[in-house]
Amino acid sequence: MNRRTLISGTAAGALASALAAGAEAAPGPAQGGPATEAELAALRSIADAVRGIGSASSGPSLAAIRTPMLMFLRASGKFPDFIEVGSSIWFEVYDWHVRYLQPFVLARTPDNRYYTIQVMGTTSVVLRHDVMADSVLTPYDNR
């Protein structure tokens, strides 16, 4: 069990406990009493939030680095070892890992100048502070 599962499970458990404690205090439909509008509204908002978690349109994506990676794949037959990006793209890759609960490997380049984050197990996305925030530079191999 990883840290995110434990924390999200704990948060969900706390929410369920709070709802159960509220249900014990005031009789609801399960106990024979009518549910209040406030309770129904709270449950609807929770249900909407849970439905929104799976929507494909929300959250960060890897679209900015996907096209250069695919071009490199077609040309060389493998994914690139490195792709250098600006800060906005790098944080979008980081947010993608967090959003989809993917483990991320953060490191520094051998010369200790730039931060990297590993994507798809093979490609390191290098944060270049000296380029425009939305820049995606040409991917390259370690050779």
The first five atom37 places (N, CA, C, CB, O) and aatype in JSON, in Angstrom:
{
  "aatype": [12, 2, 1, 1, 16, 10, 9, 15, 7, 16, 0, 0, 7, 0, 10, 0, 15, 0, 10, 0, 0, 7, 0, 6, 0, 0, 14, 7, 14, 0, 5, 7, 7, 14, 0, 16, 6, 0, 6, 10, 0, 0, 10, 1, 15, 9, 0, 3, 0, 19, 1, 7, 9, 7, 15, 0, 15, 15, 7, 14, 15, 10, 0, 0, 9, 1, 16, 14, 12, 10, 12, 13, 10, 1, 0, 15, 7, 11, 13, 14, 3, 13, 9, 6, 19, 7, 15, 15, 9, 17, 13, 6, 19, 18, 3, 17, 8, 19, 1, 18, 10, 5, 14, 13, 19, 10, 0, 1, 16, 14, 3, 2, 1, 18, 18, 16, 9, 5, 19, 12, 7, 16, 16, 15, 19, 19, 10, 1, 8, 3, 19, 12, 0, 3, 15, 19, 10, 16, 14, 18, 3, 2, 1],
  "atom_mask": [
    [1, 1, 1, 1, 1],
    [1, 1, 1, 1, 1],
    [1, 1, 1, 1, 1],
    [1, 1, 1, 1, 1],
    [1, 1, 1, 1, 1],
    [1, 1, 1, 1, 1],
    [1, 1, 1, 1, 1],
    [1, 1, 1, 1, 1],
    [1, 1, 1, 0, 1],
    [1, 1, 1, 1, 1],
    [1, 1, 1, 1, 1],
    [1, 1, 1, 1, 1],
    [1, 1, 1, 0, 1],
    [1, 1, 1, 1, 1],
    [1, 1, 1, 1, 1],
    [1, 1, 1, 1, 1],
    [1, 1, 1, 1, 1],
    [1, 1, 1, 1, 1],
    [1, 1, 1, 1, 1],
    [1, 1, 1, 1, 1],
    [1, 1, 1, 1, 1],
    [1, 1, 1, 0, 1],
    [1, 1, 1, 1, 1],
    [1, 1, 1, 1, 1],
    [1, 1, 1, 1, 1],
    [1, 1, 1, 1, 1],
    [1, 1, 1, 1, 1],
    [1, 1, 1, 0, 1],
    [1, 1, 1, 1, 1],
    [1, 1, 1, 1, 1],
    [1, 1, 1, 1, 1],
    [1, 1, 1, 0, 1],
    [1, 1, 1, 0, 1],
    [1, 1, 1, 1, 1],
    [1, 1, 1, 1, 1],
    [1, 1, 1, 1, 1],
    [1, 1, 1, 1, 1],
    [1, 1, 1, 1, 1],
    [1, 1, 1, 1, 1],
    [1, 1, 1, 1, 1],
    [1, 1, 1, 1, 1],
    [1, 1, 1, 1, 1],
    [1, 1, 1, 1, 1],
    [1, 1, 1, 1, 1],
    [1, 1, 1, 1, 1],
    [1, 1, 1, 1, 1],
    [1, 1, 1, 1, 1],
    [1, 1, 1, 1, 1],
    [1, 1, 1, 1, 1],
    [1, 1, 1, 1, 1],
    [1, 1, 1, 1, 1],
    [1, 1, 1, 0, 1],
    [1, 1, 1, 1, 1],
    [1, 1, 1, 0, 1],
    [1, 1, 1, 1, 1],
    [1, 1, 1, 1, 1],
    [1, 1, 1, 1, 1],
    [1, 1, 1, 1, 1],
    [1, 1, 1, 0, 1],
    [1, 1, 1, 1, 1],
    [1, 1, 1, 1, 1],
    [1, 1, 1, 1, 1],
    [1, 1, 1, 1, 1],
    [1, 1, 1, 1, 1],
    [1, 1, 1, 1, 1],
    [1, 1, 1, 1, 1],
    [1, 1, 1, 1, 1],
    [1, 1, 1, 1, 1],
    [1, 1, 1, 1, 1],
    [1, 1, 1, 1, 1],
    [1, 1, 1, 1, 1],
    [1, 1, 1, 1, 1],
    [1, 1, 1, 1, 1],
    [1, 1, 1, 1, 1],
    [1, 1, 1, 1, 1],
    [1, 1, 1, 1, 1],
    [1, 1, 1, 0, 1],
    [1, 1, 1, 1, 1],
    [1, 1, 1, 1, 1],
    [1, 1, 1, 1, 1],
    [1, 1, 1, 1, 1],
    [1, 1, 1, 1, 1],
    [1, 1, 1, 1, 1],
    [1, 1, 1, 1, 1],
    [1, 1, 1, 1, 1],
    [1, 1, 1, 0, 1],
    [1, 1, 1, 1, 1],
    [1, 1, 1, 1, 1],
    [1, 1, 1, 1, 1],
    [1, 1, 1, 1, 1],
    [1, 1, 1, 1, 1],
    [1, 1, 1, 1, 1],
    [1, 1, 1, 1, 1],
    [1, 1, 1, 1, 1],
    [1, 1, 1, 1, 1],
    [1, 1, 1, 1, 1],
    [1, 1, 1, 1, 1],
    [1, 1, 1, 1, 1],
    [1, 1, 1, 1, 1],
    [1, 1, 1, 1, 1],
    [1, 1, 1, 1, 1],
    [1, 1, 1, 1, 1],
    [1, 1, 1, 1, 1],
    [1, 1, 1, 1, 1],
    [1, 1, 1, 1, 1],
    [1, 1, 1, 1, 1],
    [1, 1, 1, 1, 1],
    [1, 1, 1, 1, 1],
    [1, 1, 1, 1, 1],
    [1, 1, 1, 1, 1],
    [1, 1, 1, 1, 1],
    [1, 1, 1, 1, 1],
    [1, 1, 1, 1, 1],
    [1, 1, 1, 1, 1],
    [1, 1, 1, 1, 1],
    [1, 1, 1, 1, 1],
    [1, 1, 1, 1, 1],
    [1, 1, 1, 1, 1],
    [1, 1, 1, 1, 1],
    [1, 1, 1, 1, 1],
    [1, 1, 1, 0, 1],
    [1, 1, 1, 1, 1],
    [1, 1, 1, 1, 1],
    [1, 1, 1, 1, 1],
    [1, 1, 1, 1, 1],
    [1, 1, 1, 1, 1],
    [1, 1, 1, 1, 1],
    [1, 1, 1, 1, 1],
    [1, 1, 1, 1, 1],
    [1, 1, 1, 1, 1],
    [1, 1, 1, 1, 1],
    [1, 1, 1, 1, 1],
    [1, 1, 1, 1, 1],
    [1, 1, 1, 1, 1],
    [1, 1, 1, 1, 1],
    [1, 1, 1, 1, 1],
    [1, 1, 1, 1, 1],
    [1, 1, 1, 1, 1],
    [1, 1, 1, 1, 1],
    [1, 1, 1, 1, 1],
    [1, 1, 1, 1, 1],
    [1, 1, 1, 1, 1],
    [1, 1, 1, 1, 1]
  ],
  "atom_positions": [
    [[0.86, -1.18, 0.0], [0.0, 0.0, 0.0], [0.9, 1.23, 0.0], [-0.97, 0.0, 1.23], [1.77, 1.38, 0.85]],
    [[0.66, 2.11, -0.97], [1.51, 3.31, -1.03], [0.88, 4.45, -0.23], [1.72, 3.74, -2.5], [-0.24, 4.35, 0.26]],
    [[1.63, 5.52, -0.11], [1.24, 6.66, 0.73], [-0.05, 7.3, 0.25], [2.35, 7.7, 0.76], [-0.92, 7.64, 1.06]],
    [[-0.2, 7.47, -1.08], [-1.41, 8.12, -1.6], [-2.66, 7.31, -1.31], [-1.28, 8.35, -3.1], [-3.7, 7.87, -0.95]],
    [[-2.55, 5.99, -1.46], [-3.7, 5.13, -1.18], [-4.08, 5.23, 0.28], [-3.4, 3.67, -1.56], [-5.26, 5.3, 0.62]],
    [[-3.08, 5.23, 1.14], [-3.34, 5.32, 2.57], [-4.01, 6.65, 2.93], [-2.05, 5.17, 3.35], [-4.99, 6.68, 3.68]],
    [[-3.48, 7.75, 2.38], [-4.04, 9.07, 2.69], [-5.43, 9.22, 2.11], [-3.14, 10.18, 2.17], [-6.34, 9.68, 2.8]],
    [[-5.61, 8.84, 0.84], [-6.94, 8.99, 0.24], [-7.93, 8.04, 0.9], [-6.89, 8.72, -1.28], [-9.1, 8.38, 1.05]],
    [[-7.48, 6.87, 1.3], [-8.36, 5.95, 2.02], [-8.74, 6.5, 3.38], [0.0, 0.0, 0.0], [-9.88, 6.36, 3.82]],
    [[-7.79, 7.13, 4.05], [-8.07, 7.73, 5.34], [-9.05, 8.89, 5.2], [-6.77, 8.21, 6.0], [-9.96, 9.04, 6.02]],
    [[-8.86, 9.7, 4.16], [-9.78, 10.82, 3.95], [-11.18, 10.32, 3.63], [-9.28, 11.72, 2.81], [-12.17, 10.86, 4.13]],
    [[-11.28, 9.28, 2.81], [-12.59, 8.72, 2.49], [-13.23, 8.1, 3.73], [-12.47, 7.67, 1.37], [-14.43, 8.22, 3.93]],
    [[-12.41, 7.44, 4.55], [-12.93, 6.86, 5.79], [-13.43, 7.92, 6.76], [0.0, 0.0, 0.0], [-14.46, 7.75, 7.41]],
    [[-12.68, 9.04, 6.84], [-13.11, 10.13, 7.72], [-14.43, 10.73, 7.23], [-12.03, 11.21, 7.79], [-15.3, 11.06, 8.04]],
    [[-14.57, 10.87, 5.91], [-15.8, 11.41, 5.35], [-16.97, 10.47, 5.63], [-15.65, 11.64, 3.84], [-18.06, 10.91, 6.0]],
    [[-16.73, 9.17, 5.44], [-17.79, 8.2, 5.7], [-18.17, 8.19, 7.18], [-17.35, 6.8, 5.26], [-19.34, 8.06, 7.53]],
    [[-17.17, 8.33, 8.06], [-17.44, 8.37, 9.5], [-18.27, 9.6, 9.86], [-16.13, 8.37, 10.29], [-19.19, 9.52, 10.67]],
    [[-17.92, 10.74, 9.25], [-18.67, 11.96, 9.54], [-20.11, 11.83, 9.08], [-18.0, 13.17, 8.86], [-21.04, 12.25, 9.78]],
    [[-20.31, 11.24, 7.92], [-21.68, 11.03, 7.44], [-22.42, 10.05, 8.33], [-21.67, 10.52, 5.99], [-23.61, 10.23, 8.6]],
    [[-21.73, 8.99, 8.79], [-22.37, 8.01, 9.66], [-22.71, 8.64, 11.0], [-21.47, 6.79, 9.86], [-23.76, 8.35, 11.56]],
    [[-21.83, 9.5, 11.53], [-22.11, 10.16, 12.81], [-23.31, 11.09, 12.67], [-20.87, 10.95, 13.29], [-24.14, 11.18, 13.58]],
    [[-23.39, 11.78, 11.53], [-24.54, 12.65, 11.3], [-25.81, 11.85, 11.16], [0.0, 0.0, 0.0], [-26.88, 12.29, 11.58]],
    [[-25.71, 10.65, 10.58], [-26.89, 9.81, 10.42], [-27.38, 9.28, 11.76], [-26.59, 8.64, 9.48], [-28.58, 9.11, 11.95]],
    [[-26.46, 9.03, 12.69], [-26.86, 8.56, 14.02], [-27.54, 9.67, 14.81], [-25.66, 8.03, 14.78], [-28.45, 9.42, 15.59]],
    [[-27.09, 10.91, 14.61], [-27.63, 12.03, 15.37], [-29.06, 12.35, 14.94], [-26.76, 13.25, 15.2], [-29.9, 12.63, 15.79]],
    [[-29.34, 12.33, 13.66], [-30.68, 12.63, 13.16], [-31.18, 11.45, 12.36], [-30.68, 13.92, 12.3], [-30.47, 10.95, 11.48]],
    [[-32.38, 10.99, 12.64], [-32.88, 9.83, 11.9], [-33.06, 10.17, 10.43], [-34.21, 9.35, 12.5], [-33.66, 11.19, 10.08]],
    [[-32.53, 9.31, 9.57], [-32.63, 9.49, 8.13], [-33.49, 8.4, 7.53], [0.0, 0.0, 0.0], [-34.21, 7.72, 8.26]],
    [[-33.44, 8.21, 6.22], [-34.27, 7.23, 5.56], [-34.0, 5.8, 6.03], [-34.07, 7.32, 4.07], [-34.92, 4.99, 6.12]],
    [[-32.71, 5.49, 6.35], [-32.41, 4.14, 6.81], [-33.01, 3.85, 8.17], [-30.91, 3.92, 6.85], [-33.27, 2.7, 8.51]],
    [[-33.25, 4.91, 8.97], [-33.8, 4.74, 10.3], [-35.27, 5.08, 10.33], [-33.04, 5.6, 11.29], [-35.86, 5.19, 11.41]],
    [[-35.87, 5.25, 9.2], [-37.3, 5.51, 9.16], [-37.68, 6.97, 9.07], [0.0, 0.0, 0.0], [-38.85, 7.26, 8.82]],
    [[-36.75, 7.91, 9.27], [-37.07, 9.33, 9.21], [-36.74, 9.9, 7.84], [0.0, 0.0, 0.0], [-35.94, 9.3, 7.12]],
    [[-37.31, 11.02, 7.45], [-37.02, 11.61, 6.16], [-35.65, 12.3, 6.15], [-38.12, 12.61, 5.78], [-35.23, 12.85, 7.16]],
    [[-34.96, 12.27, 5.01], [-33.68, 12.96, 4.86], [-33.95, 14.44, 4.65], [-32.85, 12.36, 3.68], [-34.9, 14.82, 3.97]],
    [[-33.1, 15.27, 5.24], [-33.27, 16.71, 5.06], [-32.71, 17.13, 3.72], [-32.59, 17.49, 6.21], [-31.92, 16.41, 3.11]],
    [[-33.12, 18.28, 3.26], [-32.63, 18.81, 1.99], [-31.12, 19.06, 2.05], [-33.37, 20.11, 1.63], [-30.41, 18.86, 1.06]],
    [[-30.64, 19.5, 3.2], [-29.2, 19.75, 3.35], [-28.41, 18.46, 3.19], [-28.91, 20.39, 4.72], [-27.35, 18.45, 2.55]],
    [[-28.91, 17.37, 3.77], [-28.23, 16.08, 3.63], [-28.23, 15.63, 2.18], [-28.9, 15.03, 4.52], [-27.21, 15.16, 1.68]],
    [[-29.35, 15.75, 1.52], [-29.44, 15.35, 0.11], [-28.53, 16.2, -0.77], [-30.89, 15.46, -0.38], [-27.89, 15.68, -1.69]],
    [[-28.47, 17.5, -0.5], [-27.59, 18.38, -1.27], [-26.13, 18.01, -1.06], [-27.82, 19.85, -0.89], [-25.34, 18.01, -2.0]],
    [[-25.76, 17.69, 0.19], [-24.38, 17.29, 0.48], [-24.03, 15.99, -0.24], [-24.18, 17.13, 2.0], [-22.94, 15.86, -0.79]],
    [[-24.95, 15.04, -0.23], [-24.7, 13.77, -0.92], [-24.62, 13.96, -2.43], [-25.81, 12.76, -0.58], [-23.81, 13.31, -3.1]],
    [[-25.45, 14.85, -2.97], [-25.38, 15.13, -4.41], [-24.04, 15.75, -4.78], [-26.53, 16.06, -4.84], [-23.45, 15.4, -5.8]],
    [[-23.56, 16.69, -3.96], [-22.28, 17.33, -4.27], [-21.12, 16.34, -4.18], [-22.03, 18.52, -3.32], [-20.17, 16.42, -4.96]],
    [[-21.19, 15.41, -3.23], [-20.16, 14.38, -3.12], [-20.2, 13.47, -4.35], [-20.35, 13.55, -1.83], [-19.17, 13.13, -4.91]],
    [[-21.41, 13.07, -4.74], [-21.55, 12.21, -5.92], [-21.04, 12.91, -7.18], [-23.02, 11.8, -6.1], [-20.4, 12.27, -8.01]],
    [[-21.32, 14.2, -7.33], [-20.83, 14.95, -8.49], [-19.31, 15.03, -8.5], [-21.43, 16.36, -8.5], [-18.69, 14.92, -9.55]],
    [[-18.71, 15.21, -7.32], [-17.26, 15.28, -7.23], [-16.63, 13.94, -7.59], [-16.82, 15.7, -5.81], [-15.6, 13.9, -8.27]],
    [[-17.24, 12.85, -7.14], [-16.72, 11.53, -7.47], [-16.85, 11.26, -8.96], [-17.45, 10.44, -6.66], [-15.93, 10.69, -9.56]],
    [[-17.96, 11.65, -9.57], [-18.13, 11.48, -11.01], [-17.11, 12.31, -11.78], [-19.56, 11.88, -11.44], [-16.62, 11.88, -12.82]],
    [[-16.78, 13.5, -11.28], [-15.83, 14.38, -11.95], [-14.41, 13.87, -11.93], [0.0, 0.0, 0.0], [-13.59, 14.29, -12.75]],
    [[-14.09, 12.96, -11.0], [-12.73, 12.43, -10.91], [-12.36, 11.69, -12.18], [-12.6, 11.51, -9.69], [-11.23, 11.8, -12.64]],
    [[-13.28, 10.95, -12.74], [-12.97, 10.14, -13.9], [-13.11, 10.85, -15.23], [0.0, 0.0, 0.0], [-12.82, 10.25, -16.26]],
    [[-13.52, 12.1, -15.25], [-13.72, 12.76, -16.54], [-12.38, 13.02, -17.22], [-14.49, 14.08, -16.37], [-11.43, 13.49, -16.59]],
    [[-12.32, 12.72, -18.49], [-11.07, 12.84, -19.24], [-10.69, 14.29, -19.5], [-11.18, 12.1, -20.55], [-9.51, 14.57, -19.7]],
    [[-11.63, 15.19, -19.51], [-11.32, 16.57, -19.86], [-10.71, 17.35, -18.7], [-12.57, 17.26, -20.32], [-10.09, 18.39, -18.92]],
    [[-10.87, 16.86, -17.49], [-10.31, 17.6, -16.36], [-8.91, 17.11, -16.04], [-11.22, 17.47, -15.12], [-8.59, 15.93, -16.22]],
    [[-8.09, 18.01, -15.58], [-6.77, 17.64, -15.14], [-5.7, 17.83, -16.2], [0.0, 0.0, 0.0], [-5.99, 18.11, -17.36]],
    [[-4.45, 17.67, -15.78], [-3.32, 17.87, -16.68], [-3.18, 16.73, -17.68], [-2.03, 18.01, -15.87], [-3.71, 15.64, -17.47]],
    [[-2.46, 16.99, -18.77], [-2.23, 15.95, -19.76], [-0.78, 15.99, -20.22], [-3.19, 16.11, -20.98], [-0.05, 16.94, -19.93]],
    [[-0.38, 14.96, -20.93], [0.96, 14.87, -21.47], [1.0, 15.22, -22.95], [1.53, 13.48, -21.25], [1.96, 14.89, -23.64]],
    [[-0.04, 15.87, -23.45], [-0.16, 16.16, -24.88], [1.01, 16.99, -25.4], [-1.46, 16.89, -25.15], [1.44, 16.8, -26.54]],
    [[1.53, 17.9, -24.61], [2.61, 18.77, -25.07], [3.89, 18.01, -25.4], [2.9, 19.83, -24.02], [4.62, 18.39, -26.32]],
    [[4.17, 16.94, -24.67], [5.4, 16.18, -24.95], [5.13, 14.94, -25.8], [6.06, 15.77, -23.64], [6.07, 14.33, -26.3]],
    [[3.88, 14.58, -25.97], [3.56, 13.36, -26.71], [3.98, 13.44, -28.18], [2.07, 13.07, -26.62], [4.58, 12.5, -28.7]],
    [[3.67, 14.54, -28.85], [4.0, 14.66, -30.28], [5.5, 14.57, -30.54], [3.46, 15.97, -30.82], [5.91, 13.8, -31.41]],
    [[6.36, 15.33, -29.83], [7.8, 15.17, -30.07], [8.3, 13.77, -29.74], [8.57, 16.19, -29.24], [9.2, 13.26, -30.41]],
    [[7.73, 13.14, -28.71], [8.15, 11.78, -28.37], [7.76, 10.8, -29.48], [7.51, 11.35, -27.03], [8.54, 9.9, -29.8]],
    [[6.57, 10.96, -30.06], [6.14, 10.07, -31.14], [6.98, 10.27, -32.4], [4.66, 10.3, -31.47], [7.3, 9.3, -33.1]],
    [[7.36, 11.51, -32.69], [8.22, 11.76, -33.84], [9.59, 11.09, -33.65], [8.41, 13.28, -34.07], [10.14, 10.51, -34.58]],
    [[10.11, 11.17, -32.43], [11.39, 10.52, -32.12], [11.24, 9.01, -32.23], [11.89, 10.92, -30.72], [12.14, 8.34, -32.74]],
    [[10.13, 8.47, -31.75], [9.87, 7.03, -31.82], [9.84, 6.54, -33.26], [8.56, 6.7, -31.13], [10.42, 5.51, -33.58]],
    [[9.16, 7.29, -34.13], [9.1, 6.92, -35.55], [10.49, 6.96, -36.2], [8.14, 7.85, -36.3], [10.81, 6.1, -37.02]],
    [[11.29, 7.94, -35.83], [12.6, 8.1, -36.46], [13.63, 7.09, -35.96], [13.11, 9.5, -36.21], [14.46, 6.61, -36.74]],
    [[13.59, 6.76, -34.67], [14.65, 5.93, -34.11], [14.2, 4.55, -33.64], [15.29, 6.64, -32.96], [15.03, 3.69, -33.35]],
    [[12.89, 4.33, -33.56], [12.4, 3.03, -33.12], [12.39, 2.85, -31.62], [0.0, 0.0, 0.0], [12.17, 1.74, -31.13]],
    [[12.62, 3.91, -30.88], [12.56, 3.86, -29.41], [12.18, 5.23, -28.88], [13.92, 3.4, -28.81], [12.28, 6.23, -29.58]],
    [[11.73, 5.25, -27.62], [11.42, 6.52, -26.99], [12.72, 7.24, -26.66], [10.56, 6.32, -25.72], [13.74, 6.6, -26.43]],
    [[12.69, 8.57, -26.61], [13.92, 9.31, -26.29], [14.31, 9.13, -24.83], [13.74, 10.81, -26.6], [13.48, 8.82, -23.98]],
    [[15.58, 9.31, -24.56], [16.05, 9.26, -23.17], [15.72, 10.56, -22.44], [17.56, 8.99, -23.13], [15.42, 10.54, -21.25]],
    [[15.78, 11.68, -23.16], [15.55, 12.99, -22.55], [14.7, 13.85, -23.47], [16.88, 13.69, -22.24], [14.77, 13.75, -24.69]],
    [[13.89, 14.7, -22.85], [13.2, 15.76, -23.58], [13.2, 16.98, -22.66], [11.72, 15.33, -23.99], [12.74, 16.91, -21.52]],
    [[13.71, 18.08, -23.15], [13.84, 19.28, -22.34], [12.63, 20.17, -22.55], [15.14, 20.05, -22.68], [12.18, 20.38, -23.67]],
    [[12.09, 20.7, -21.44], [10.87, 21.5, -21.48], [11.01, 22.71, -20.56], [9.63, 20.65, -21.08], [11.89, 22.77, -19.7]],
    [[10.11, 23.67, -20.76], [10.03, 24.83, -19.88], [9.27, 24.48, -18.6], [0.0, 0.0, 0.0], [8.77, 23.37, -18.44]],
    [[9.19, 25.45, -17.71], [8.61, 25.18, -16.38], [7.13, 24.82, -16.41], [8.81, 26.38, -15.51], [6.71, 23.95, -15.65]],
    [[6.32, 25.44, -17.26], [4.89, 25.12, -17.31], [4.65, 23.68, -17.73], [4.16, 26.06, -18.27], [3.83, 22.98, -17.13]],
    [[5.37, 23.23, -18.74], [5.22, 21.86, -19.22], [5.72, 20.88, -18.17], [5.97, 21.67, -20.54], [5.1, 19.84, -17.96]],
    [[6.84, 21.19, -17.52], [7.4, 20.3, -16.5], [6.41, 20.12, -15.35], [8.74, 20.85, -15.98], [6.19, 19.01, -14.89]],
    [[5.81, 21.22, -14.9], [4.84, 21.11, -13.81], [3.57, 20.4, -14.25], [4.5, 22.49, -13.26], [2.91, 19.76, -13.43]],
    [[3.21, 20.51, -15.52], [2.06, 19.76, -16.02], [2.34, 18.26, -15.99], [1.7, 20.21, -17.46], [1.46, 17.47, -15.65]],
    [[3.56, 17.86, -16.33], [3.94, 16.45, -16.24], [3.9, 16.0, -14.78], [5.36, 16.23, -16.85], [3.4, 14.92, -14.48]],
    [[4.42, 16.82, -13.89], [4.39, 16.51, -12.46], [2.94, 16.38, -11.98], [5.13, 17.61, -11.64], [2.6, 15.42, -11.28]],
    [[2.09, 17.35, -12.34], [0.69, 17.3, -11.93], [-0.03, 16.09, -12.51], [-0.02, 18.58, -12.37], [-0.93, 15.55, -11.87]],
    [[0.36, 15.66, -13.72], [-0.24, 14.47, -14.31], [0.06, 13.26, -13.45], [0.28, 14.25, -15.75], [-0.83, 12.43, -13.21]],
    [[1.29, 13.13, -12.97], [1.65, 12.01, -12.09], [0.83, 12.04, -10.81], [3.15, 12.05, -11.76], [0.32, 11.01, -10.37]],
    [[0.7, 13.21, -10.22], [-0.06, 13.33, -8.97], [-1.54, 13.04, -9.21], [0.12, 14.74, -8.37], [-2.16, 12.32, -8.43]],
    [[-2.1, 13.6, -10.27], [-3.54, 13.46, -10.57], [-3.94, 12.01, -10.8], [-3.91, 14.29, -11.78], [-4.98, 11.57, -10.33]],
    [[-3.1, 11.27, -11.53], [-3.43, 9.89, -11.86], [-2.73, 8.88, -10.97], [-3.09, 9.62, -13.3], [-2.64, 7.7, -11.3]],
    [[-2.22, 9.34, -9.82], [-1.61, 8.5, -8.79], [-0.5, 7.61, -9.36], [-2.68, 7.63, -8.13], [-0.37, 6.45, -8.97]],
    [[0.28, 8.16, -10.27], [1.41, 7.44, -10.84], [2.66, 7.76, -10.03], [1.61, 7.82, -12.34], [2.89, 8.91, -9.67]],
    [[3.46, 6.75, -9.74], [4.7, 7.05, -9.01], [5.63, 7.89, -9.87], [5.41, 5.74, -8.57], [5.73, 7.68, -11.08]],
    [[6.3, 8.84, -9.27], [7.21, 9.67, -10.05], [8.6, 9.61, -9.47], [6.72, 11.12, -10.09], [8.8, 9.47, -8.26]],
    [[9.57, 9.71, -10.38], [10.98, 9.68, -10.0], [11.56, 11.04, -10.32], [11.76, 8.53, -10.74], [11.73, 11.39, -11.49]],
    [[11.86, 11.8, -9.29], [12.5, 13.11, -9.45], [13.99, 12.94, -9.24], [11.91, 14.16, -8.45], [14.42, 12.21, -8.34]],
    [[14.77, 13.61, -10.06], [16.24, 13.51, -9.96], [16.87, 14.8, -10.46], [16.78, 12.27, -10.76], [16.17, 15.75, -10.82]],
    [[18.17, 14.82, -10.48], [18.94, 15.93, -11.04], [19.81, 15.37, -12.16], [19.82, 16.64, -9.94], [20.15, 14.19, -12.17]],
    [[20.16, 16.23, -13.11], [21.07, 15.81, -14.17], [22.46, 15.58, -13.55], [21.14, 16.88, -15.32], [22.74, 16.08, -12.46]],
    [[23.33, 14.83, -14.23], [24.66, 14.55, -13.65], [25.47, 15.8, -13.29], [25.46, 13.73, -14.62], [26.26, 15.78, -12.35]],
    [[25.26, 16.89, -14.04], [25.99, 18.11, -13.71], [25.29, 18.92, -12.62], [26.17, 18.97, -14.95], [25.75, 19.99, -12.25]],
    [[24.18, 18.39, -12.12], [23.42, 18.98, -11.0], [22.81, 20.34, -11.34], [24.33, 19.14, -9.79], [22.55, 21.14, -10.44]],
    [[22.57, 20.61, -12.63], [22.02, 21.9, -13.03], [20.51, 21.9, -13.19], [22.64, 22.34, -14.32], [19.85, 22.91, -12.94]],
    [[19.95, 20.76, -13.61], [18.53, 20.72, -13.96], [17.81, 19.59, -13.22], [18.35, 20.55, -15.47], [18.41, 18.57, -12.87]],
    [[16.52, 19.8, -12.98], [15.68, 18.76, -12.4], [15.1, 17.89, -13.51], [14.55, 19.38, -11.55], [14.87, 18.36, -14.62]],
    [[14.85, 16.62, -13.2], [14.23, 15.71, -14.15], [13.09, 14.97, -13.48], [15.26, 14.73, -14.73], [13.07, 14.79, -12.26]],
    [[12.13, 14.52, -14.29], [11.06, 13.65, -13.83], [10.89, 12.58, -14.91], [9.72, 14.44, -13.57], [10.87, 12.88, -16.1]],
    [[10.78, 11.35, -14.48], [10.71, 10.24, -15.43], [9.27, 10.01, -15.87], [11.27, 8.96, -14.8], [8.35, 10.03, -15.05]],
    [[9.08, 9.81, -17.18], [7.76, 9.56, -17.76], [7.82, 8.24, -18.51], [7.32, 10.73, -18.7], [8.79, 7.98, -19.24]],
    [[6.83, 7.42, -18.35], [6.7, 6.14, -19.05], [7.88, 5.21, -18.79], [6.55, 6.38, -20.53], [8.14, 4.31, -19.59]],
    [[8.57, 5.4, -17.71], [9.65, 4.51, -17.33], [10.94, 4.65, -18.11], [0.0, 0.0, 0.0], [11.95, 4.07, -17.71]],
    [[10.93, 5.38, -19.22], [12.14, 5.46, -20.04], [12.6, 6.88, -20.32], [11.91, 4.77, -21.33], [13.8, 7.11, -20.44]],
    [[11.7, 7.81, -20.41], [12.04, 9.17, -20.81], [12.11, 10.09, -19.6], [11.02, 9.7, -21.83], [11.2, 10.11, -18.78]],
    [[13.19, 10.84, -19.5], [13.31, 11.84, -18.45], [12.96, 13.21, -19.04], [14.74, 11.85, -17.84], [13.54, 13.63, -20.04]],
    [[12.02, 13.88, -18.41], [11.65, 15.23, -18.8], [12.52, 16.18, -17.97], [10.11, 15.51, -18.59], [12.47, 16.16, -16.74]],
    [[13.3, 16.99, -18.66], [14.28, 17.86, -18.01], [13.7, 19.27, -17.92], [15.63, 17.86, -18.78], [13.28, 19.84, -18.93]],
    [[13.69, 19.82, -16.71], [13.21, 21.19, -16.49], [14.32, 22.16, -16.86], [12.75, 21.4, -15.01], [15.37, 22.19, -16.21]],
    [[14.09, 22.96, -17.9], [15.06, 23.97, -18.32], [14.55, 25.33, -17.88], [15.29, 23.93, -19.87], [13.54, 25.82, -18.39]],
    [[15.22, 25.94, -16.94], [14.8, 27.24, -16.42], [15.15, 28.39, -17.35], [15.44, 27.47, -15.07], [14.65, 29.5, -17.18]],
    [[16.01, 28.12, -18.33], [16.49, 29.18, -19.22], [15.73, 29.26, -20.54], [17.95, 28.98, -19.49], [16.18, 29.96, -21.46]],
    [[14.6, 28.57, -20.67], [13.77, 28.65, -21.88], [12.38, 29.14, -21.49], [13.69, 27.25, -22.6], [12.05, 29.22, -20.31]],
    [[11.57, 29.47, -22.49], [10.21, 29.93, -22.24], [9.42, 28.84, -21.51], [9.5, 30.32, -23.56], [9.69, 27.66, -21.69]],
    [[8.46, 29.24, -20.69], [7.72, 28.31, -19.83], [6.98, 27.23, -20.62], [6.74, 29.07, -18.99], [6.86, 26.1, -20.14]],
    [[6.49, 27.55, -21.82], [5.72, 26.59, -22.61], [6.56, 25.89, -23.68], [4.56, 27.28, -23.26], [6.0, 25.27, -24.58]],
    [[7.88, 25.97, -23.59], [8.76, 25.39, -24.61], [8.89, 23.88, -24.46], [10.13, 26.02, -24.54], [8.95, 23.35, -23.35]],
    [[8.94, 23.21, -25.6], [9.28, 21.78, -25.64], [10.39, 21.67, -26.68], [8.0, 20.86, -26.0], [10.17, 21.93, -27.87]],
    [[11.59, 21.29, -26.24], [12.74, 21.21, -27.12], [12.82, 19.82, -27.75], [14.03, 21.53, -26.36], [12.06, 18.93, -27.38]],
    [[13.72, 19.65, -28.68], [13.87, 18.39, -29.41], [14.34, 17.28, -28.48], [14.86, 18.56, -30.58], [15.31, 17.46, -27.74]],
    [[13.66, 16.13, -28.5], [14.1, 14.99, -27.67], [15.43, 14.44, -28.16], [13.04, 13.88, -27.67], [15.78, 14.59, -29.33]],
    [[16.17, 13.8, -27.26], [17.47, 13.24, -27.64], [17.8, 12.03, -26.78], [18.57, 14.3, -27.53], [17.21, 11.8, -25.73]],
    [[18.79, 11.26, -27.26], [19.26, 10.09, -26.53], [20.44, 10.46, -25.65], [19.64, 8.95, -27.5], [21.0, 11.55, -25.75]],
    [[20.81, 9.53, -24.79], [21.9, 9.73, -23.84], [23.27, 9.68, -24.51], [21.82, 8.69, -22.75], [24.28, 10.03, -23.88]],
    [[23.33, 9.26, -25.74], [24.62, 9.1, -26.42], [25.29, 10.38, -26.72], [24.46, 8.35, -27.68], [26.38, 10.39, -27.29]]
  ]
}
